[in-house]
Amino acid sequence: MAAMKFTDQEKKILRVVQADLPDSETPFADIARQTGASEEEVLSLLRRLKSGGHIRRFGATLRHQQAGYGFNAMVAWYVDGDKDVEEVGRIMARRPEISHCYERKNCLDWPYNLYTMIHGRSKDDCARVVEELRVETGVAQYEMLFSNEELKKTSMKYF
């Protein structure tokens, strides 16, 4: 995918939309007023980025700790050569408790090649999801790594 060129006006709009949207019945009109654009310019830019595959989705972000999901575990899974790692990843990614699912190359003494981030209300909730996934996928080798403290969590800022 080729890098896009943006006008100064488009960059201004993108700076605003990559942060939290206004809590309003007319957020795109509010963004237009804030950036000196028309509401149609804002919507047109977002539609163009979505249809071009540059924006995958546009939606709310739940702050899981504030919503009562104070526990999370990164689980490193070893999917051996007998299984299709992409298919196992698709099965895991369907779970609502999983926010991230990545395949990565394993290396040296660390054999794990699939990673999930599981959120729950307790450690037991996370462990239950891991056990259900172990049974469903047949992947028995894993490490469950619970977070001790969140040191940084931000969305990327592009402009």
N, C-alpha and C positions, 0 to 999 in steps of 0.2 A: 504494500500500500504506500503510495507516494505521500510525502509530507505535504500538508495543505498550507497555503499562504492565506493569511487573514488580514483584513483591513484593520486599521486602528479602531474603528467602530466595533467590528466583530470581536476584537480582543477585549474591548471594554465590556461587551455583553458577556463574553466567556469568563472574565474575571468574576463577574457577579454570579453567574449560574453555577460555577464550580463550588461556591460556598452554599450555605443553607438558603433555600428559597424563602421569600417573604411569607410570613404566616398571614395569608390574605385570601379573599375570594377571587382576587384578580392578580396573582403573582407575576404573570408575564407583562401585564400593563404596568405594574409597579417597577419591574426591571427596566422596561422601556423608559419610564420617567426618570429612573435613576441614571440611565446611561445616555439619555438624549436621543434614543432611537424610537421608532414607532413599535407598537406591539406586533404588527405584522413582520417587521424586520427581525425582531427577536424570535418569533415563531418560525419564520422562514429559515433562519440560520440553524435553529435546532432541528427542524425537519430535514434540512440538507445533510447535516452531520449524522442524523439517525439513518437516513436512507443510504448514505454512503458507507455505513458501517463504522463510522468514527465514534459514535455514541451507541453503546449496546442497549442501554435502558436508561430511563429517567424515572426516578422514584424516591420515596422517602427512605432515610436511613434510621433504623432503630438503634438507639444507644442501649445495648443489651444489659449493661450493669444497672442502669436506671430503671429498666423494665423488669428487674428481678432475676435476670440471668447472670448471676455474679461469678459463675465458674466457667472456665473454658480450658480445653485441653487440645494441644496440638498432638495429633497421633501420627507417628511415622510407621507406615505399613511396609512389609516386604512382600511384594507380589512376585512369586517365582515364575520362571519361564513356562510353567505348565498352564498358567492363566493369562488371559488377555488383560493387561493393566488398564487399557482404555475402558474396557467393559466394566471392570471392577470400579474404576473411577466414576463411571456414569451411574452405577448402582449407588455408590456412596453419596454422590453429588445430589441425588434426588431427595435425600433426607433433609427435612426442614431444620434440624439442629445443626447442620453443617453449613458454614458460611464460606469456606474456602476448601478447594480440593485441587491439588497440584501433583503432576507427575514430575519427578526429577531423577537425574542420573544418580545411581548409588556410587559410592567410592570407598576404597580401602577397606577398613574394618566396619564401615557403616553401610549395611546392605539395603537400607530402606529406600524405596523408590516411589512411594505414593504418600502424600501428606494431606491430612484433613484437619480443619479447625472445628471443634465441636463445642457448642454452647449449651449450658444447662443451669438449672436452679441449684444444683448440688453436684459434688463429685460423683455421687452415686448415679445421678442422671446421666452424666457423661460416660461413666463406666457401663451403664446399661446400653447406651447407644453403641458403644464399642463392641460389647458382647453380641448384640443383635447383628451388627455388621460382620463380625467374625463368623457367625453361624450362616448368614445369608451368602457371603462371598467365599467362604472357605479359606480366607486368609488368616492364618493362625499366628504369624510372627509379627509383632508390633511393639512399639514403645509409646506409652501414654505420658505426655509431658504437660503437667498442669502449670498454668501461669502463677507466678508468685506476686508480681506487681506489673501493672501496665506503665511503662516508662514513656512511651510515645505512641500516639495513634492519630494520624491525620490522613486526609485525602490529598492526593497529589494536586499541586497548584501549577498550572501550565503557563499562566500569564500573570 
